[in-house]
Every structure is written in C-alpha cells, then in structure tokens.
Amino acid sequence: MAYRLILGREPENETVLRDAANACGTLDDLRGAFLNSAEFRGKLEEDISGPTRWSGMEPPMEVEDRVDEATLARLLERVGLCWTGLAEVEPHWAVLTNDNFTRSNIAAHQDAFYASGRNDVDRLAAFLARSSLSLPADARCLEIGCGVGRVTGWLAGRVGHVTAVDIAPPMLRLAGEHLGRLGVGNVSLAHLDSIARLGTLGAFDILFSVLVIQHNPPPVMGHLLRTALDTLAPGGIAYFQLPTYAPDYRFRAADYLAQDPRSHKMEMHALPQHTVFALLEEAGLRVLEVAEDELVGNRLWRSNTILARKST
C-alpha cells in the first residue's frame, strides 16, 4: 500500500516488500523510510519545480492589499529588517538562491553570478521587440531592488542612466563595489528607506524590477507599484515580475505583524492579477504583454512578467 500511496507505483517483487517490512519495526518507521527515500524526494521536486499547470477552477485568494499609512510603514520596516539581515549574512544567495552563491562558495562563482544578469536585460529587450519597441540609448531607468548589482551593470550598458534602489544598505554597498570594479559611471544608488523616496528621484523612461516585488507583503507590493508607475514619463515602459496566484495563500496585515519579525527568513507573497491590472490602468498604462514565467521556482504558484506602456 505504501508503494501505491507514496510512490505511485507497484513494488518490484515480493522480496522487496518483505525486505522493506523487515527493515521497519513500526508503521511510523515504514512511513518515514518511504517519505525520506530518494525516489519520493525526486518526485516531490519534480512536482514543485515542473511546468505550471492550471485547471481554471482555482479559487480566489484572500488578500488584504490596502492598509492605512501607519500599518504600511510597519510592514515596510519589517521588510527592511528582513533584507538587511539577509544581506549581512548571505547577500548573493539572497538574490539568487543557488548554493554556488552562498558566502562560502561565491568567490569561485562570482563571475557566473554577475553574468546571469545579462539574460534579464536580454529578456527585457526581447519583450520590447515583440511590441516593436527597443531600449533607447539615452533612457532613464529606475531599477527597483538592485541587490548587489547583478543586473544593474548590464542595464547601465544599454541605457543612458540607471537609478538603482534597494531597501538594504549592505546590498547597496556591495552593488557600489561591483559597479566600481566595472568602471560604470552612469548609475546612481539610492537607499529606499521609504516608498515615498521614489517620488523624489525624478522621472524615468523605464521601470525594471525582477525577483524583487515578490518578497514584499501585498499592501507594500501595491503601494510600491503605484508609486513607481507614477514616476514614469509619458510613453514610459514598465517591465516587472511578480507572483499573481498561489494556492492556499492568504494575507491579513494584523496576522502578519503579530509574527516574530526577527527570523530574517526570505518571504514570498502574491498580488492578485486583477489588482495588478487595476494599478496599471489607474496609472495610465496599457498592458502590452503578460507572460507566465518560472521565476518563483514553484509550479504551484503563478508568476507573471508584465510589459506595459504609459500613455503619451
């Protein structure tokens, strides 16, 4: 029965069944042996990381995406505390969760880490090309969540100027060191100590954010997008990624703030797709393309990369 329920197959033969029974003294031992087997773990990994599948019958998420200013400030403070902690311990791994990029391994893999940023900019260019657009050489780009500068240097090579912001000062320090080694001079780094700070940075032609918005609670996600979209000049382009659906995900600010804020555990959140579209419409942007991506690494979640343009 364990073979059928846990591994989804029949046992090879009676000898295998007898050996498994003899090796496990209790039912708990037997269950543990199957759940910890390499075969089951492989199936579990395949189920989680394979292509996203949707039936169309998924229920709506229960998400509180608007809160008062005081609550919003507390949520953002929580995000800042978490990411400053992560940046102090595992800055590169926090950007790309690959064991090659942990503090103990990054020296041997730093070139590969930063080289990966080129793909993100190439992907942006491909999205633009499908809408008969391109990256203007003199464009002003706002990068939200620059981290250690993995993508920033590549963006700087394609546009006129990049304003790169992050909530974690240790990330900005490492980004500055990386850009200094590259000799990049057309990047300004800014600490995003409040979302209102975005409104003081000027107008932009391109908004870029990938693998960032998802780490903020929904009210912060919405307010961040709303404020960032307002910085776009007429005809400006927004290119960003975020999860828009997760099964069994729910968010209430009161419940969230009641949790211990000191874990520095990386969080994943989702903002409903209809809410994202409403924010774009309110800001005067027309959606040019929406693509389902695999950037959250979990096929049970829906993640979208969105390209939109502000009216002229």
N, C-alpha and C positions, 0 to 999 in steps of 0.2 A: 504493500500500500504506500509506503514512503517513497518508493521509486516513482509511482504514478503521480502522487500529490505534489512532491517537491521537485523531482527531476523531470516529470512529464514523460516518462518512458517506462518500458518494461525492463526488469532485471535481465542481465545477460544469460544467467542459468541458475539452477538450484544451488550450486556450490557457492556462488557469490552471495545469495540470500542467506545461506547457513553461516558463512564467514562473517557477514555483517551482524547477524543476530548474536553470534558468539562473542564478538568484539565489544558489544554494548550491553552492559549489565542492566540498564533500566531504559524505560521509554524516553526519558529526558536525554540520556546518553545517545540513543539512536537518533533522535531528532537533531541534537547538536552536531552529530557526525555528518548528517546529510546537509544541514544548513551551512556548515563550515567547509564543505567539500569544494575542491577546485571547480568541479563541474557546475555546481549550483551557483557559485560566485561568478563564474563566466556567463551563465545565463542571465543572472541579475544585471551584470554590467551591460550586456547586450540589450536588455530591456530598457535600461535607463538611457543609454547613450546612442541608441539607434535612431533612425529617421522618425520625425514626429508623425504621429497618426491621430486623426481626429474623426469622430463619428458624426459630428454636427449636433449631437444631443447633449453636449456638455452644459451643466447648469451655470448660472451666473455666479460670479464671485461676490462675496460680501466685503466691500472695501470702503472704508471711510477715507475719502480723498481730499476733504476740505476741513480745516480746523481753524481756530482763532489764532491770532498772531503770537500770543504767549505760548500756546501749545506747539505751534510751528517752530518757535525758537528753541524749545526744549528738544524737539525731535532733531533739529539740525545740530544742536550741541551733542546729542547722543551719537550722531553720525561722525562728527568731528573727533570725538573721543575714541571711537572705534578705529577710525582710519589713521589717526595719529599713532595709536598703539600698534596697529599692523605695520605701519611704515617704519617704526622704530625697530621692529623685530624681523620682519620678512618683507621688505619693500618690493622687491622684484617678483617674488612669488605671489604677493597680494595682487599684482597687476595681471599676471598670467599664472594660474595655479598649476604649474608643472614642476615636478621635483627637480628638474635641471636648474630651476631658477630660485631654489632656496639659498639662504645665506651661505651655506656650506658648499654649494655647487656653482654659484653664479659666476665665479671667476673663470671657470672653464667654459661657460656657455653664454657669456655676456654678449658676444658678437651675434650669436643666433637670436638672443632675446631682442636686441635692438633692431636686427634685420627684419624681424617679423612685422615691425611697424609699417614697412613698405607695402605689404599686402593690404593693409587697411586703407592706405591712400590710393592704391591702385583700384581697390574696390569702389571707393568714392568716385573716382574718375569714370569707372565703368557704369555706375548708376547714372551719372551725369550724361554720359554719351548716349545711353538709351533714351534719354529725353532731349537729345540734340543740344546738349549743353556741354560746357567744359570749365575747367578751373582757370579763371582769369589770372594772369601772372602778377597783377597788381592788387589782387583781392586781399581784403582784411578778414582774417579768420579768427573766430573765437573757438578755442578748444576747451570744453568743459571736462574736467577730470584728467589732467595731463599726466598724473602719476609721476614716474621718473623720467618722462620724456621719450617713451618708446616710439610714439607716433609723431611727436612734436617736430623732431628734426626733419622727418620726411615731408611733413606739411610745409615747413619753412622753405624747403627746396622747390615747392610748387606754387607758392603764393607770395604776395608782397610782404605781408606781416602777419604774425601769429600772436595773439594774446592767449596765453595758456594759463588756466586757473586750476587750483586744486584746494581741497579743504584741509590737507595735511601738510604742515610746514616741512617735515622731513622729506616728503616726496618732492617738494619744490626745490629743496637744497640739492638733492641728487639729480633732478632734472637740469638744474643750472650747471652742475659739474659736467654732466654729459654733453650738454649743448656747448659748453666752453671747450671741451676736448674736440668737438667737431668744428669749432670756429664759427658757429652760427651767430649772426648778429641781428637778425630780424625777428626776434622773439622777445616778448615781454612776459614775465612770470608774475602772477598775482595770487595772493592768498585769498581764497573765498571764505572769509570769516563770517559772511552773511550773504544771503541770496541777493539782497539789495545792492551789494557790491557790484553785481553785474551791470546795473544801471549807470554806474559811474565810469565805465570803461570805454564808452563811445559807441559808434555804430559799426556794424560788421556786414560783410557780404556773404560770409559762410559761417554757419554754426555746425560744429563737428563734435560728436560725443558717442563713443562706442565702449561697451563694457564698463559703464560708469553709472548711468542713471538707475540701473537695476539694484544698486546697493543702498538706495535711499527709501525710507518709508513712503507710501503713496502720497500723503499730503506734501512731502518735500519734493517728490518727483513732479507732481503737478505744478507746484509753485515755481520750481526751478525751470521747467519747460516754459511756463507762461512768461516768466521774466526774461529768459534767454531769447525767446522768439520776438519779444518786443525790441531787442537790440538790433534786429536785422533791418538793414536799409531796404527801401523799395527794390523789388526784384531779387532780394537776397535768398540764399539757399539754406535750408535746414536739412542736415543729414545726421540721423541719430538712431540708436538701437536701444530697445528696452523690452522686457517681457510684458506681454499683454494678457496672458492667461496662465494660471497654474491650478491644477485640481486641488481641492480642499484648502486653498489659500484663502485666508480672511484677515482683515486688519481693522482693529479698533485702537485708536491712539491711547486711550486710557489703559487698556490691557498691555499694550507695548511699553508704555512708560512705567508700568508697575514692575517690569522685569529688571534684573540686575544689569546696570549699564557697563560693568567693568570687565566683561568677558573678552572684549576685543575679537569676538567671533564674526567672521565675514557673513553678512546677511544678504539674502536675495528677496526682492519684492517684485510685485507686478502691478501695473496700472491698466485697467480695462481699455481695450482698443477704442471703444466708443468715446471714452473720456479723452483719449489722446487726439482723436479726430476732432472733438469739440474744441479742444485747446487750439489746434491748428486753425480751425475755422474762425474762432474768436480773434486770433492774431492776424487774420487776413492772409493766410497761406492756403494754397491749393496743393493737394497731395498729387505728386507725380508718379510715385511708385511705392508700393509696400511689398516687401519680400519677407517670407518666413526664413529665418536663419537657424543655425545650430549653435549659436554663440553662448547659450547658457549650459550646454553640455548635458542636458536632461530632456529626453524626448517627451516627457510628460508635461513639460512647460512649453508654451508658445512664445517665441521671441521674434520680434519684427524689426527689420531695418527699414526706415522710412525716409523718403526723399520728398521734400515739399518746397514750394517757392512762394515768396511773398509777392503780393500784387504790386504792380509798378505805379 
